[in-house]
């Protein structure tokens, strides 16, 4: 009979249906997993800001960047300590002095701001080892306070230029308005970093 289906055809049909169902489940779960991974990466990107992009470029993949940043944050969170109230008051006085000095000597104020922030990083234990590189300190700061990491890097870059000019004897030749404004912006960057560090 032409219209009857034999047991072999029925079995083949069921196997095909099961395979199609399994393929659909696989594709749906894969798509769902990809969407969850993308959402997680989006949260990580938002959480770590520019540091996420920088780490992804260095590591060559977003997955490795996410893993590295989470590992680094865990390590830094375990080592960093809060700043006692009395120390906070002492640092606030130092920053006020930095701002007073800026009026007469912007380069000196930038140097003082750098020293204040460096001491604060050490007191909060962002610098876990005296041999720790500046880059390691920047990375530790970046995973805890990504919103000021670029301020810190830029302020350190300008400070290095100030020190270099001073060592060549170019520091006392007077400043134009653009240079003074650059130093003022650098001081603001140090202040932003200081504010974040002093809160914790």
N, C-alpha and C positions, 0 to 999 in steps of 0.2 A: 504494500500500500504506500502511496505517495505521501499521504498526510500524516502518517504515524511517525513518532520520534522514538528511536531505539534508545536503550540504556546507555550506549556509548555516546551518542550525540547529546543526550541529556547531561551526562557526566562532563563532557567537553564544554557544554554551555555553562554549567555551574562553575567549572574551573575558571573559565573566561570571566564570568561575573565576579567571582572572588578576586581574581587578579586585578580587575578594573577597580573594584572597591578598595583593595589594598593600595593601588597606585594613587587613587584619589586621597585616601587618608595620608599617605606619605607626602604628597604634594601640599596638602593643606597644613600638615604639621611643619613641613620645611618652611613654608611661607610664614607661618605663625612664629617659628623660631627666628627667622630672619628679621621679622618686624620687631620682636622683643629685643634682639641684639641691637638693632638700629635705635630703638628707643633708649636702651641702656647707654649706648655710645653717645646719644644726644644729651642724656643727663650728665654723663661724664664730661663731655665737651663743655656743657654749661657750668658744671662744677669747677673745672680746672682752667677754663678760659684758654688764653693763648698758650699756656704751658702744655695743654693737651696737644695742640697743633705742633708745637715745637718738639715734643716727645715723639709724636707719630712720625714726624719727618726723620728724626734721629734713629728711631727703631725700625722704620720701614713699614709699619702696619699699625692700624688703629687698635687691634686686639692687644698687641704687645705694649702699646702706649698705655692703654687702660690698666693692664696688669702691673706695669712698672709704676704708674702713678699711685695706684691703690697700695702697692707694697711699700713705696716710699712714704706715703702719708701715714701708714700704720707705724712704721719705724719712727718717724718724726713725732707723732702723737705720743708715743711711749717715752721719748726722751725729753720733750719740751716741758718746761715747768712754768707755772703762773708767776706773775710779778707781784711781790708783796706790796701793800699800799704805801709803806714808807719809801721803798725803792721807786715806786711810781712818782711820788712827790719829788724825789731827788732828780729823777730824769726830766720831769716837767720843768724844774728850775734850769736844768742844763739847756733844754730847748728854748726857753725864754731868753737865756743868755745868748744863744746862737742868733736869735732874731734881733737882739740889741746890737750885736757885733756886726750884723749884715749892713747896717746903715753906713758904717765907716770902713768896713773891710769885707766885701762880699766873698772874696776868695777864702779868707780865714774862716768866715761863717760856714762855708761849704765844708771845709776841713773839719770844723767842730761838729757839724751835723753828722758827717760820716763817722767820726769817732763815737758820737753818742749812740747812733744806730748800731754800730759794730759792738759797742759795749753791751747794749741792750740785747742783741742777738746772743752774745756770749752768756749773759746773765739768765736768759730764758732757756739756755741750753740748745739753741739752734746749731751752735758750734760744739759738737760732741767730742772733738779731738783737736788739740792744738795744731796738728799737722793738716787739718781739713782745708781743702782748697776753697777759694772764693766761689768757684762754680758750684761746689757741693753745698755751700751755705745758701747760695741763690736758689738752688733746687729745693732745699729744705723749706725755705721761706715760700717758694712758689706753690708747694703742695698744701701748705696751711693757709696762705693768704694770696691766692692767685691774682686777686684784683690789684695788688700793689707790686707784684713781682717785676713787671716791666718798669715801673717807677724806680724800683731799687736798681735794676740793671742800668737804666739810663743815668740815674744820679751818680752811680759809681763810675760810669764812663766819663762823665763831665768832670768829676773829681780827679780822675786819673789825668785828664788833660790839664787841669789846673796845676796839679803837682808837677807834671812834665814841664809846663811853662816856667814854673817857679824854679825848677832845678836848672833850667837853661838861663835863668836870670831875666826872663821876659815878664815876670809877674808884676813888676812895679812900674810899668810903662803907662799906667792909666787905662781906663776902660771906656769903650764907647757904649752907647745906650743899648745896643743889641747884646753885647757881652754881659752887661749888668742884668738885663732881662733874662738872658739864658741862665745866669747864676740864680736869679730869683725863682725861676721855674724849677731849677735843680733843688733849691731849698724847699720848695713846696712838695717836690717828690719825696725828699727825705722826711718831711713832716707827715705825709700820708703813710709812709712805712712806719714811722715812729708811732703814729696814732693806733695803727693796727696792732703793733707789738705791745704797746703799753696797755691795751685793753685786756689782753689775755692773761 
